[in-house]
Amino acid sequence: MKIGTFTVFAIIFPLLLAALPADSAQKDTPAGKDESLRKGEKRQTLEPGLFKDPELKKAYQVAKEIPWALDSIYCYCECRKYFGHKSLLSCYVDNHAAT
């Protein structure tokens, strides 16, 4: 059974939000933008318009809008081991997230 990229993102993103401290909204920086959590991916994500599938287009759009969030999440598909990816964001700088 193949799980779609958008489905995986829809599961992971709420978990990330739930893990944020309750008082993070009171800080000067937007919730989740703690730079110390970033894994160091600096490359730009692919443009969402490159994809015809609406779910892929949406997933890449979200990745483009909140790269700091995805760069704070470890990718469990072992792409770090096999492709040298730094975080989940790395999957969106190429077509890895689309496959």
Phi, psi and omega in degrees: 000122180268131178259130181289154180301316181296322179297315178298315180297321180296333178277317186287319186299314178298328177295321177297315180297321180294333182279348180291145178298145183298329182270009184295335180291340182274352181279166181290330181266149178301150180306133176088355183267028177290107184299338181290343180275344184293146181266352172106012177287122183249347182287153178283148176288160175293154179289132179302330181295348179287346185250138178272326181296124183299325179292318178294317179302315180293317180298315179291329177293315179296318179299323180290326183281327182228060182299327180299326180290313181291330179287350178265000184247133175286138178268124185271007179271010178065024178291337175297317182290318187263332184239359180074019179292150182265329184197184177299328178301325179303329180292340182261357177272353173222193182270014180301317180294336180283343181254000000 
